[in-house]
Amino acid sequence: MNIAFIGFGEAACAFASTWATDCVKSAVGFDVKNNDPAQSAMMQTRFADHGVGFSDTLEMALANADVVFSLVTADCAHTAASDAAKHIKPDALFFDCNSCAPQTKQRSCDVINAAGGRYVDVAVMAPVHPARNKTPLLISGPDADDAVDVLQKLNLNPSKLDGAVGRASSVKMMRSVVIKGLEAILTECNLAAKTLGVEDLVWDSLEKSNPEFQWAAKADYMAERMAKHGVRRAAEMAEVAKTIAELGLPNDMATATTTAQARIGALAIDCDDIDAPALRETLINHLKN
C-alpha cells in the first residue's frame, strides 16, 4: 500500500518506526514545518530517520496514497481534512487520528467522503511511547472493518467500536477530561508544594492513601508531558470543552485544563536535557508572579 502522512510529529514517528514494512510500497509525508526555513532541516532528518519521503506540498504527498494518516493538532484537524479532500484519491482511507470533538470529526468526514475518500474516526487511546505500534487505537465509522484490516496488516493495534463517526473520539474526549485534567492538577500541586517545601510530606500522605499510583513519580512525568506537549493538549481540551458545552453540561474542568495546558506549553521548554527537579524549578521560575 502507498501511505501518506499529514503531520509528522511524535505519533507519526512512533507508528512509522515500528509498523510492518513488508506491506508498505511507499510512505511519504507532508508537514507544514518542512516549509519553515528554521525547521526544514530538522524535519527532513526526521523523515529520513523513519524511512519516509517528504513532499513540499500536500497535493504531492497524496497523489498516490491509498491510506492517509492525519496527525496534526486538534485545532488544525478540520483544515487538514478540507485541504486533503482537494487531492485525495477515490476510495483512499483517511485515518483522522486527531483528538477532536465528535462534531468536528463529522464535518471532516463529510468533506472527505464528498471528495470520494473514505473517512475513518481513529482515537489514539494512550501515549505512543513506549508502546509505539502497540498503542491501542479505537476505530469507528462505516469503513471501520476495512480500516481495522489495513491497520492490522501494518502491525498496529486497532479495535473496532460499533457506531458512527465520532463515537471513537467521544471515548477519547471523555478520557482526556481525566488524564489531561489530572496532569494539570498534579502539576499545580507539584509546583506549589515544592515552593512551600512540603512536597515530600504531600507525596508521602498520598502514597498512604493510594500507594499503587506512585504519586511523586507520576507528578514529575505529567509535568514533563505538559511542558513538552501542552500546546497540543490545550487544543484537544478546547475540543473537549466544546463537546461538553454542546451537551448542555458544565465544562468547568475541561476549560480550566485547557488554560493550564496552554500556559505551560507556551513556555516552550526544551525537555530533552533536563531532569525532573530542574524542570520543576524552571516551571516555578517562569510561572511565579
Backbone as CSV, one residue per row, in Angstrom:
resi,resn,N_x,N_y,N_z,CA_x,CA_y,CA_z,C_x,C_y,C_z
1,MET,0.842,-1.201,0.000,0.000,0.000,0.000,0.875,1.248,0.000
2,ASN,0.350,2.310,-0.559,1.016,3.614,-0.568,0.420,4.468,0.544
3,ILE,1.278,4.960,1.422,0.830,5.655,2.627,1.305,7.098,2.611
4,ALA,0.443,7.996,3.081,0.821,9.404,3.241,0.519,9.847,4.663
5,PHE,1.398,10.672,5.192,1.183,11.306,6.490,0.902,12.786,6.289
6,ILE,-0.091,13.291,6.985,-0.282,14.736,7.120,0.102,15.073,8.554
7,GLY,1.231,15.718,8.710,1.816,15.925,10.029,2.752,14.777,10.354
8,PHE,3.955,15.122,10.818,4.916,14.055,11.124,5.617,14.372,12.444
9,GLY,4.815,14.280,13.512,5.325,14.510,14.853,5.523,13.212,15.602
10,GLU,5.306,13.254,16.912,5.601,12.118,17.777,4.831,10.862,17.384
11,ALA,3.531,10.983,17.167,2.718,9.807,16.866,3.082,9.204,15.515
12,ALA,3.236,10.041,14.491,3.604,9.538,13.166,4.946,8.820,13.211
13,CYS,5.904,9.395,13.912,7.223,8.758,14.029,7.119,7.416,14.746
14,ALA,6.302,7.364,15.792,6.149,6.122,16.548,5.565,5.015,15.684
15,PHE,4.572,5.351,14.864,3.962,4.340,14.003,4.919,3.923,12.882
16,ALA,5.531,4.899,12.225,6.390,4.600,11.072,7.639,3.831,11.465
17,SER,8.075,3.968,12.703,9.310,3.299,13.120,9.096,1.838,13.484
18,THR,7.845,1.419,13.640,7.610,0.057,14.137,6.550,-0.712,13.360
19,TRP,6.003,-0.141,12.291,4.975,-0.881,11.579,5.594,-1.959,10.689
20,ALA,4.728,-2.794,10.117,5.181,-3.883,9.251,5.508,-3.320,7.873
21,THR,6.787,-3.287,7.544,7.218,-2.641,6.300,6.954,-3.483,5.062
22,ASP,6.695,-4.783,5.237,6.555,-5.645,4.063,5.322,-5.311,3.231
23,CYS,4.331,-4.652,3.833,3.129,-4.306,3.069,3.100,-2.832,2.670
24,VAL,4.184,-2.111,2.941,4.255,-0.688,2.605,5.058,-0.519,1.321
25,LYS,4.371,-0.171,0.250,5.050,0.063,-1.028,5.792,1.389,-1.008
26,SER,5.152,2.411,-0.458,5.793,3.721,-0.332,5.171,4.459,0.841
27,ALA,5.948,5.348,1.445,5.457,6.196,2.532,6.041,7.583,2.345
28,VAL,5.170,8.571,2.342,5.607,9.951,2.132,4.820,10.843,3.084
29,GLY,5.427,11.933,3.502,4.761,12.812,4.443,4.778,14.265,4.020
30,PHE,3.795,14.991,4.538,3.760,16.447,4.390,3.558,17.043,5.767
31,ASP,4.410,17.991,6.115,4.292,18.703,7.386,4.611,20.168,7.123
32,VAL,3.776,21.060,7.630,3.993,22.488,7.365,5.340,22.962,7.900
33,LYS,5.872,22.273,8.911,7.188,22.655,9.440,8.279,22.476,8.394
34,ASN,8.056,21.575,7.442,9.065,21.340,6.412,9.238,22.554,5.505
35,ASN,8.238,23.425,5.465,8.317,24.636,4.645,8.765,25.859,5.450
36,ASP,9.130,25.620,6.709,9.660,26.676,7.571,11.183,26.580,7.551
37,PRO,11.884,27.594,7.034,13.348,27.518,6.937,14.029,27.192,8.261
38,ALA,13.425,27.606,9.365,14.032,27.354,10.670,13.877,25.903,11.115
39,GLN,12.947,25.165,10.493,12.679,23.794,10.932,12.834,22.757,9.831
40,SER,13.050,23.180,8.607,13.042,22.238,7.484,14.145,21.195,7.596
41,ALA,15.345,21.584,8.009,16.439,20.613,8.121,16.104,19.553,9.161
42,MET,15.563,19.979,10.286,15.157,19.040,11.326,14.089,18.087,10.817
43,MET,13.108,18.604,10.079,12.034,17.763,9.577,12.538,16.772,8.542
44,GLN,13.414,17.199,7.649,13.937,16.293,6.632,14.751,15.170,7.264
45,THR,15.485,15.478,8.317,16.207,14.437,9.050,15.231,13.471,9.703
46,ARG,14.161,14.003,10.266,13.159,13.155,10.915,12.512,12.216,9.901
47,PHE,12.128,12.738,8.755,11.560,11.877,7.716,12.543,10.775,7.326
48,ALA,13.790,11.157,7.067,14.800,10.191,6.625,15.048,9.126,7.679
49,ASP,15.094,9.521,8.940,15.356,8.575,10.026,14.273,7.514,10.137
50,HIS,13.090,7.805,9.625,11.973,6.863,9.730,11.607,6.242,8.381
51,GLY,12.466,6.426,7.389,12.238,5.801,6.096,11.039,6.343,5.353
52,VAL,10.714,7.607,5.597,9.550,8.238,4.972,10.024,9.388,4.093
53,GLY,9.546,9.423,2.863,9.867,10.541,1.991,9.099,11.780,2.409
54,PHE,9.501,12.921,1.908,8.780,14.147,2.244,8.398,14.893,0.975
55,SER,7.262,15.572,1.063,6.762,16.364,-0.061,6.633,17.816,0.365
56,ASP,6.878,18.700,-0.579,6.753,20.126,-0.292,5.306,20.595,-0.295
57,THR,4.417,19.790,-0.891,3.004,20.162,-0.937,2.140,18.976,-0.534
58,LEU,0.966,19.283,-0.033,0.018,18.232,0.321,-0.433,17.482,-0.923
59,GLU,-0.609,18.180,-2.011,-1.031,17.543,-3.261,-0.053,16.451,-3.675
60,MET,1.238,16.735,-3.600,2.249,15.740,-3.961,2.217,14.553,-3.006
61,ALA,2.020,14.826,-1.722,2.015,13.751,-0.732,0.856,12.786,-0.952
62,LEU,-0.290,13.302,-1.374,-1.491,12.471,-1.509,-1.672,11.882,-2.899
63,ALA,-0.812,12.224,-3.832,-1.022,11.861,-5.235,-1.252,10.372,-5.440
64,ASN,-0.511,9.527,-4.736,-0.621,8.080,-4.941,-1.093,7.341,-3.697
65,ALA,-1.530,8.060,-2.687,-1.802,7.442,-1.388,-3.113,6.661,-1.375
66,ASP,-3.012,5.398,-0.969,-4.195,4.577,-0.720,-4.683,4.747,0.716
67,VAL,-3.740,5.126,1.589,-4.015,5.287,3.017,-3.397,6.601,3.472
68,VAL,-4.183,7.414,4.160,-3.711,8.713,4.643,-3.882,8.766,6.156
69,PHE,-2.803,9.082,6.867,-2.858,9.307,8.309,-2.808,10.810,8.563
70,SER,-3.840,11.353,9.185,-3.832,12.758,9.595,-3.473,12.820,11.071
71,LEU,-2.309,13.423,11.363,-1.786,13.500,12.730,-1.283,14.920,12.976
72,VAL,-2.228,15.836,13.093,-1.909,17.241,13.321,-2.469,17.624,14.693
73,THR,-2.460,18.904,15.033,-3.085,19.316,16.284,-4.591,19.432,16.090
74,ALA,-5.319,19.315,17.194,-6.777,19.269,17.115,-7.360,20.495,16.428
75,ASP,-6.754,21.654,16.665,-7.292,22.877,16.076,-7.046,22.976,14.577
76,CYS,-6.161,22.135,14.054,-5.868,22.135,12.611,-6.491,20.948,11.886
77,ALA,-7.163,20.067,12.613,-7.605,18.799,12.035,-8.625,18.980,10.917
78,HIS,-9.615,19.841,11.121,-10.629,20.006,10.073,-10.044,20.703,8.849
79,THR,-9.158,21.660,9.069,-8.485,22.309,7.937,-7.676,21.294,7.147
80,ALA,-6.982,20.401,7.862,-6.200,19.360,7.184,-7.098,18.461,6.350
81,ALA,-8.253,18.094,6.896,-9.186,17.250,6.144,-9.740,17.987,4.928
82,SER,-10.078,19.248,5.109,-10.619,20.034,3.993,-9.595,20.194,2.879
83,ASP,-8.345,20.436,3.262,-7.283,20.556,2.258,-7.021,19.216,1.581
84,ALA,-7.039,18.141,2.364,-6.803,16.813,1.798,-7.904,16.418,0.825
85,ALA,-9.119,16.853,1.091,-10.245,16.500,0.224,-10.047,16.981,-1.211
86,LYS,-9.246,18.008,-1.395,-8.997,18.536,-2.739,-8.094,17.610,-3.557
87,HIS,-7.390,16.701,-2.886,-6.370,15.911,-3.577,-6.473,14.407,-3.322
88,ILE,-7.370,13.972,-2.453,-7.408,12.569,-2.068,-7.857,11.688,-3.230
89,LYS,-7.250,10.501,-3.338,-7.637,9.539,-4.372,-9.004,8.937,-4.055
90,PRO,-9.762,8.568,-5.073,-11.018,7.864,-4.826,-10.781,6.590,-4.018
91,ASP,-11.621,6.371,-3.026,-11.603,5.181,-2.165,-10.416,5.119,-1.205
92,ALA,-9.571,6.129,-1.183,-8.466,6.129,-0.217,-9.027,6.245,1.199
93,LEU,-8.442,5.494,2.119,-8.830,5.585,3.522,-8.152,6.793,4.161
94,PHE,-8.933,7.591,4.864,-8.409,8.780,5.546,-8.554,8.551,7.044
95,PHE,-7.437,8.235,7.706,-7.442,7.978,9.141,-7.255,9.300,9.889
96,ASP,-8.335,9.809,10.450,-8.258,11.031,11.253,-7.935,10.621,12.685
97,CYS,-6.648,10.712,13.024,-6.161,10.270,14.334,-6.091,11.413,15.344
98,ASN,-6.704,12.523,15.028,-6.603,13.713,15.863,-7.657,13.713,16.965
99,SER,-7.322,14.366,18.063,-8.198,14.394,19.236,-9.183,15.547,19.116
100,CYS,-10.276,15.294,18.409,-11.258,16.337,18.086,-12.625,15.990,18.648
101,ALA,-13.454,17.014,18.745,-14.845,16.807,19.123,-15.547,15.946,18.079
102,PRO,-16.514,15.132,18.492,-17.264,14.320,17.529,-17.863,15.152,16.399
103,GLN,-18.328,16.361,16.725,-18.916,17.224,15.700,-17.872,17.639,14.664
104,THR,-16.655,17.892,15.128,-15.571,18.256,14.214,-15.236,17.085,13.305
105,LYS,-15.201,15.892,13.886,-14.892,14.711,13.073,-15.979,14.466,12.027
106,GLN,-17.227,14.707,12.376,-18.292,14.504,11.394,-18.173,15.503,10.252
107,ARG,-17.818,16.744,10.560,-17.627,17.743,9.493,-16.472,17.333,8.576
108,SER,-15.405,16.817,9.175,-14.274,16.360,8.368,-14.661,15.155,7.529
109,CYS,-15.452,14.272,8.112,-15.950,13.106,7.375,-16.746,13.544,6.150
110,ASP,-17.571,14.540,6.321,-18.421,14.996,5.219,-17.585,15.472,4.031
111,VAL,-16.514,16.238,4.302,-15.732,16.770,3.181,-14.886,15.678,2.524
112,ILE,-14.357,14.754,3.315,-13.550,13.668,2.742,-14.422,12.739,1.906
113,ASN,-15.558,12.338,2.446,-16.420,11.407,1.718,-17.027,12.049,0.475
114,ALA,-17.325,13.337,0.544,-17.854,14.036,-0.632,-16.836,14.074,-1.758
115,ALA,-15.554,14.014,-1.404,-14.487,14.032,-2.409,-14.138,12.635,-2.913
116,GLY,-14.815,11.616,-2.391,-14.574,10.253,-2.852,-13.676,9.432,-1.956
117,GLY,-13.180,10.024,-0.878,-12.374,9.274,0.077,-13.252,8.530,1.064
118,ARG,-12.613,7.792,1.964,-13.341,7.046,2.990,-12.777,7.449,4.351
119,TYR,-13.562,8.197,5.087,-13.121,8.774,6.352,-13.269,7.753,7.482
120,VAL,-12.254,7.700,8.354,-12.270,6.788,9.498,-11.936,7.577,10.764
121,ASP,-12.787,7.447,11.756,-12.558,8.067,13.066,-11.609,7.169,13.858
122,VAL,-10.426,7.689,14.171,-9.419,6.938,14.930,-9.112,7.697,16.216
123,ALA,-9.236,7.022,17.345,-8.871,7.609,18.634,-7.630,6.903,19.158
124,VAL,-6.574,7.664,19.393,-5.327,7.123,19.950,-5.497,7.120,21.463
125,MET,-5.578,5.924,22.058,-6.080,5.800,23.416,-5.012,5.755,24.500
126,ALA,-3.760,6.004,24.156,-2.686,6.017,25.154,-1.499,6.749,24.556
127,PRO,-0.536,7.170,25.386,0.688,7.762,24.834,1.367,6.799,23.864
128,VAL,1.914,7.317,22.775,2.525,6.449,21.762,3.902,5.941,22.184
129,HIS,4.442,6.474,23.253,5.688,5.945,23.805,5.423,5.475,25.228
130,PRO,5.873,4.256,25.551,6.792,3.419,24.771,6.105,2.400,23.858
131,ALA,4.773,2.369,23.815,4.067,1.294,23.110,4.242,1.349,21.601
132,ARG,4.367,2.540,21.032,4.530,2.760,19.590,3.454,2.007,18.794
133,ASN,3.822,1.003,17.980,2.820,0.356,17.130,1.788,-0.442,17.928
134,LYS,2.045,-0.687,19.195,1.095,-1.404,20.046,0.163,-0.463,20.809
135,THR,0.274,0.828,20.552,-0.643,1.788,21.159,-2.077,1.458,20.741
136,PRO,-3.012,1.339,21.674,-4.388,0.992,21.290,-5.059,2.101,20.483
137,LEU,-5.675,1.697,19.384,-6.396,2.614,18.501,-7.854,2.184,18.453
138,LEU,-8.752,3.091,18.765,-10.183,2.803,18.723,-10.742,3.352,17.410
139,ILE,-11.489,2.515,16.683,-11.920,2.828,15.319,-13.439,2.830,15.238
140,SER,-14.010,3.871,14.624,-15.457,3.869,14.383,-15.768,4.497,13.031
141,GLY,-16.990,4.247,12.573,-17.428,4.761,11.280,-17.788,3.641,10.333
142,PRO,-18.419,3.958,9.213,-18.903,2.929,8.284,-17.807,2.109,7.632
143,ASP,-16.587,2.626,7.554,-15.482,1.879,6.950,-14.551,1.282,7.997
144,ALA,-15.065,1.089,9.212,-14.227,0.607,10.307,-13.650,-0.779,10.034
145,ASP,-14.429,-1.668,9.414,-13.926,-3.023,9.160,-12.710,-2.995,8.237
146,ASP,-12.805,-2.258,7.139,-11.669,-2.149,6.223,-10.491,-1.457,6.905
147,ALA,-10.793,-0.478,7.729,-9.735,0.246,8.433,-8.978,-0.673,9.382
148,VAL,-9.708,-1.469,10.136,-9.069,-2.405,11.068,-8.190,-3.387,10.312
149,ASP,-8.671,-3.869,9.182,-7.889,-4.810,8.372,-6.570,-4.187,7.922
150,VAL,-6.614,-2.962,7.428,-5.397,-2.277,6.979,-4.446,-2.043,8.146
151,LEU,-4.967,-1.577,9.259,-4.117,-1.277,10.414,-3.486,-2.538,10.990
152,GLN,-4.224,-3.630,10.975,-3.647,-4.896,11.435,-2.535,-5.370,10.506
153,LYS,-2.701,-5.184,9.207,-1.637,-5.545,8.266,-0.375,-4.730,8.523
154,LEU,-0.545,-3.512,9.011,0.599,-2.661,9.344,1.175,-2.988,10.717
155,ASN,0.604,-3.989,11.381,1.033,-4.405,12.716,0.774,-3.317,13.756
156,LEU,-0.288,-2.532,13.517,-0.754,-1.602,14.530,-1.822,-2.302,15.377
157,ASN,-2.422,-1.592,16.305,-3.241,-2.236,17.334,-4.660,-1.647,17.388
158,PRO,-5.467,-1.875,16.338,-6.814,-1.287,16.295,-7.873,-2.163,16.959
159,SER,-8.924,-1.514,17.440,-10.127,-2.200,17.914,-11.333,-1.465,17.356
160,LYS,-12.253,-2.213,16.794,-13.452,-1.606,16.219,-14.462,-1.284,17.313
161,LEU,-15.039,-0.103,17.222,-16.134,0.302,18.097,-17.360,0.514,17.224
162,ASP,-18.400,-0.264,17.436,-19.614,-0.114,16.638,-20.184,1.293,16.809
163,GLY,-20.619,1.855,15.710,-21.227,3.176,15.771,-20.688,4.096,14.705
164,ALA,-21.224,5.296,14.692,-20.916,6.267,13.651,-19.592,6.964,13.908
165,VAL,-19.150,7.714,12.905,-18.009,8.614,13.075,-18.292,9.526,14.270
166,GLY,-17.309,9.684,15.121,-17.455,10.492,16.325,-17.569,9.672,17.587
167,ARG,-17.954,8.400,17.456,-18.100,7.568,18.658,-16.742,7.260,19.281
168,ALA,-15.768,6.902,18.453,-14.430,6.634,18.994,-13.851,7.884,19.637
169,SER,-14.009,9.012,18.971,-13.461,10.252,19.520,-14.179,10.658,20.803
170,SER,-15.448,10.294,20.949,-16.173,10.593,22.188,-15.529,9.891,23.380
171,VAL,-15.120,8.652,23.170,-14.437,7.917,24.240,-13.134,8.617,24.605
172,LYS,-12.363,8.979,23.582,-11.089,9.665,23.825,-11.309,11.006,24.517
173,MET,-12.297,11.766,24.092,-12.562,13.076,24.687,-12.841,12.964,26.180
174,MET,-13.710,12.033,26.556,-14.075,11.909,27.967,-12.922,11.344,28.793
175,ARG,-12.127,10.484,28.202,-10.922,10.005,28.887,-9.979,11.171,29.161
176,SER,-9.894,12.094,28.221,-8.970,13.216,28.361,-9.380,14.170,29.475
177,VAL,-10.669,14.241,29.789,-11.085,15.046,30.940,-10.319,14.590,32.175
178,VAL,-10.174,13.278,32.320,-9.465,12.720,33.473,-7.954,12.842,33.304
179,ILE,-7.413,12.358,32.186,-5.961,12.286,32.039,-5.327,13.669,31.964
180,LYS,-5.815,14.520,31.066,-5.223,15.858,30.939,-5.562,16.719,32.156
181,GLY,-6.749,16.497,32.735,-7.102,17.216,33.953,-6.217,16.820,35.118
182,LEU,-5.928,15.529,35.225,-5.040,15.059,36.292,-3.635,15.620,36.119
183,GLU,-3.186,15.722,34.872,-1.890,16.355,34.623,-1.865,17.775,35.183
184,ALA,-2.921,18.522,34.914,-2.980,19.911,35.373,-3.048,19.995,36.893
185,ILE,-3.856,19.143,37.510,-3.995,19.156,38.969,-2.681,18.777,39.644
186,LEU,-2.064,17.689,39.191,-0.826,17.235,39.823,0.309,18.225,39.626
187,THR,0.369,18.842,38.452,1.439,19.812,38.214,1.249,21.048,39.085
188,GLU,0.021,21.503,39.231,-0.242,22.641,40.118,0.169,22.309,41.549
189,CYS,-0.202,21.118,42.012,0.181,20.668,43.351,1.696,20.540,43.473
190,ASN,2.312,19.945,42.476,3.756,19.691,42.473,4.544,20.989,42.640
191,LEU,4.201,21.990,41.855,4.948,23.247,41.879,4.692,24.027,43.165
192,ALA,3.443,24.039,43.624,3.126,24.770,44.850,3.736,24.089,46.074
193,ALA,3.664,22.758,46.116,4.242,22.034,47.251,5.754,22.209,47.305
194,LYS,6.397,22.202,46.146,7.838,22.438,46.091,8.167,23.842,46.592
195,THR,7.399,24.820,46.182,7.633,26.203,46.609,7.477,26.347,48.126
196,LEU,6.536,25.602,48.703,6.313,25.631,50.149,7.287,24.742,50.916
197,GLY,8.027,23.897,50.206,8.962,22.991,50.856,8.309,21.808,51.539
198,VAL,7.116,21.426,51.082,6.395,20.322,51.729,6.106,19.184,50.752
199,GLU,6.785,19.151,49.606,6.429,18.170,48.580,6.559,16.731,49.073
200,ASP,7.619,16.424,49.843,7.793,15.050,50.322,6.657,14.640,51.251
201,LEU,6.219,15.551,52.097,5.116,15.259,53.010,3.815,15.036,52.244
202,VAL,3.598,15.831,51.212,2.384,15.673,50.399,2.375,14.319,49.714
203,TRP,3.480,13.963,49.065,3.515,12.692,48.338,3.439,11.509,49.295
204,ASP,4.089,11.615,50.470,4.007,10.528,51.451,2.568,10.313,51.900
205,SER,1.847,11.410,52.111,0.451,11.296,52.524,-0.397,10.639,51.441
206,LEU,-0.194,11.052,50.204,-0.955,10.470,49.098,-0.590,9.011,48.861
207,GLU,0.683,8.673,49.052,1.111,7.281,48.876,0.413,6.371,49.885
208,LYS,0.178,6.868,51.090,-0.500,6.053,52.100,-1.945,5.785,51.704
209,SER,-2.550,6.734,51.000,-3.939,6.552,50.565,-4.043,5.663,49.331
210,ASN,-3.135,5.876,48.367,-3.156,5.121,47.103,-1.723,4.782,46.698
211,PRO,-1.110,3.791,47.361,0.315,3.508,47.121,0.626,3.028,45.713
212,GLU,-0.350,2.433,45.037,-0.085,1.887,43.708,0.082,2.982,42.655
213,PHE,-0.309,4.207,42.962,-0.272,5.270,41.956,1.122,5.848,41.752
214,GLN,1.982,5.747,42.747,3.338,6.318,42.676,3.266,7.818,42.377
215,TRP,2.732,8.556,43.323,2.360,9.949,43.121,3.515,10.845,42.702
216,ALA,4.626,10.766,43.411,5.739,11.681,43.117,6.271,11.464,41.708
217,ALA,6.476,10.201,41.348,6.987,9.897,40.009,5.979,10.293,38.941
218,LYS,4.700,10.036,39.207,3.666,10.370,38.226,3.545,11.887,38.063
219,ALA,3.687,12.624,39.152,3.599,14.086,39.063,4.726,14.651,38.208
220,ASP,5.934,14.122,38.379,7.059,14.595,37.564,6.857,14.238,36.096
221,TYR,6.361,13.030,35.840,6.107,12.604,34.462,5.053,13.496,33.808
222,MET,3.998,13.793,34.545,2.916,14.593,33.968,3.341,16.035,33.736
223,ALA,4.196,16.568,34.602,4.721,17.918,34.371,5.539,17.961,33.084
224,GLU,6.321,16.909,32.855,7.122,16.841,31.627,6.231,16.750,30.396
225,ARG,5.142,15.994,30.483,4.228,15.864,29.352,3.563,17.206,29.043
226,MET,3.190,17.939,30.070,2.592,19.256,29.845,3.596,20.219,29.221
227,ALA,4.826,20.203,29.734,5.844,21.111,29.199,6.154,20.800,27.741
228,LYS,6.139,19.519,27.409,6.516,19.097,26.059,5.356,19.193,25.079
229,HIS,4.151,18.894,25.535,3.012,18.772,24.621,1.819,19.638,25.025
230,GLY,2.034,20.622,25.887,0.914,21.403,26.402,0.113,22.132,25.343
231,VAL,0.783,22.649,24.324,0.062,23.374,23.271,-0.906,22.437,22.552
232,ARG,-0.417,21.254,22.200,-1.269,20.273,21.530,-2.392,19.793,22.448
233,ARG,-2.062,19.566,23.718,-3.065,19.104,24.668,-4.131,20.179,24.909
234,ALA,-3.711,21.437,24.925,-4.678,22.523,25.104,-5.666,22.567,23.942
235,ALA,-5.176,22.355,22.729,-6.066,22.329,21.566,-7.074,21.190,21.687
236,GLU,-6.603,20.034,22.162,-7.509,18.910,22.368,-8.546,19.241,23.437
237,MET,-8.096,19.819,24.550,-9.027,20.101,25.642,-10.031,21.195,25.281
238,ALA,-9.658,22.096,24.394,-10.633,23.070,23.893,-11.755,22.350,23.146
239,GLU,-11.395,21.300,22.395,-12.403,20.487,21.713,-13.266,19.740,22.726
240,VAL,-12.634,19.251,23.791,-13.383,18.565,24.845,-14.387,19.520,25.490
241,ALA,-13.910,20.721,25.824,-14.797,21.710,26.450,-15.979,22.034,25.540
242,LYS,-15.706,22.150,24.236,-16.773,22.421,23.272,-17.773,21.267,23.228
243,THR,-17.264,20.048,23.254,-18.133,18.873,23.223,-19.071,18.856,24.416
244,ILE,-18.527,19.095,25.601,-19.344,19.057,26.818,-20.363,20.189,26.817
245,ALA,-19.940,21.378,26.390,-20.866,22.517,26.339,-22.032,22.236,25.404
246,GLU,-21.753,21.572,24.273,-22.814,21.279,23.312,-23.782,20.214,23.828
247,LEU,-23.375,19.504,24.890,-24.287,18.575,25.557,-25.187,19.296,26.554
248,GLY,-24.938,20.593,26.761,-25.698,21.359,27.735,-25.239,21.146,29.160
249,LEU,-24.008,20.642,29.322,-23.470,20.341,30.649,-22.342,21.305,31.001
250,PRO,-22.090,21.521,32.305,-20.969,22.376,32.703,-19.641,21.776,32.247
251,ASN,-18.720,22.634,31.820,-17.417,22.161,31.340,-16.269,22.848,32.077
252,ASP,-16.492,23.136,33.372,-15.516,23.896,34.144,-14.140,23.240,34.159
253,MET,-14.100,21.936,34.384,-12.811,21.255,34.498,-12.084,21.224,33.158
254,ALA,-12.818,20.960,32.088,-12.191,20.936,30.764,-11.660,22.313,30.387
255,THR,-12.409,23.352,30.722,-11.975,24.717,30.408,-10.731,25.093,31.198
256,ALA,-10.726,24.773,32.495,-9.561,25.076,33.327,-8.338,24.290,32.870
257,THR,-8.551,23.050,32.468,-7.438,22.238,31.981,-6.867,22.816,30.697
258,THR,-7.729,23.309,29.827,-7.261,23.963,28.598,-6.316,25.110,28.931
259,THR,-6.710,25.943,29.876,-5.887,27.088,30.275,-4.554,26.639,30.851
260,ALA,-4.589,25.642,31.738,-3.361,25.173,32.384,-2.398,24.552,31.381
261,GLN,-2.919,23.725,30.491,-2.064,23.085,29.487,-1.452,24.129,28.557
262,ALA,-2.257,25.091,28.124,-1.760,26.124,27.211,-0.690,26.978,27.873
263,ARG,-0.888,27.315,29.138,0.056,28.179,29.846,1.442,27.539,29.917
264,ILE,1.489,26.272,30.281,2.789,25.606,30.410,3.364,25.269,29.043
265,GLY,2.527,24.842,28.121,3.017,24.542,26.781,3.620,25.746,26.095
266,ALA,3.058,26.930,26.348,3.534,28.158,25.704,4.938,28.548,26.145
267,LEU,5.419,27.977,27.245,6.772,28.286,27.709,7.838,27.700,26.792
268,ALA,7.460,26.687,26.005,8.365,26.074,25.011,9.687,25.649,25.641
269,ILE,9.601,24.954,26.761,10.793,24.475,27.458,11.336,23.242,26.746
270,ASP,12.633,23.199,26.518,13.282,22.030,25.929,13.451,20.982,27.021
271,CYS,12.682,19.903,26.932,12.675,18.884,27.981,13.669,17.757,27.739
272,ASP,14.377,17.791,26.637,15.229,16.661,26.282,16.428,16.510,27.211
273,ASP,16.963,17.610,27.709,18.180,17.549,28.520,17.967,18.165,29.891
274,ILE,16.818,17.910,30.484,16.508,18.483,31.789,15.859,17.413,32.655
275,ASP,16.330,17.264,33.904,15.745,16.255,34.780,14.553,16.841,35.532
276,ALA,13.872,15.986,36.295,12.627,16.403,36.939,12.817,17.559,37.925
277,PRO,13.824,17.517,38.818,13.993,18.659,39.732,14.265,19.970,38.996
278,ALA,15.083,19.898,37.950,15.384,21.117,37.186,14.148,21.625,36.457
279,LEU,13.317,20.708,35.952,12.087,21.132,35.283,11.151,21.817,36.268
280,ARG,11.034,21.261,37.477,10.197,21.905,38.493,10.657,23.337,38.752
281,GLU,11.960,23.502,38.945,12.498,24.839,39.224,12.268,25.782,38.037
282,THR,12.449,25.261,36.842,12.249,26.085,35.647,10.803,26.539,35.534
283,LEU,9.879,25.619,35.764,8.462,25.969,35.691,8.089,26.994,36.763
284,ILE,8.585,26.790,37.968,8.289,27.739,39.049,8.819,29.125,38.700
285,ASN,10.041,29.172,38.203,10.648,30.465,37.864,9.878,31.188,36.763
286,HIS,9.375,30.430,35.801,8.630,31.045,34.698,7.224,31.477,35.121
287,LEU,6.605,30.690,35.997,5.188,30.898,36.288,4.925,31.768,37.507
288,LYS,5.905,31.872,38.386,5.683,32.605,39.634,5.550,34.099,39.363
289,ASN,4.556,34.710,39.968,4.323,36.150,39.788,5.449,36.972,40.414
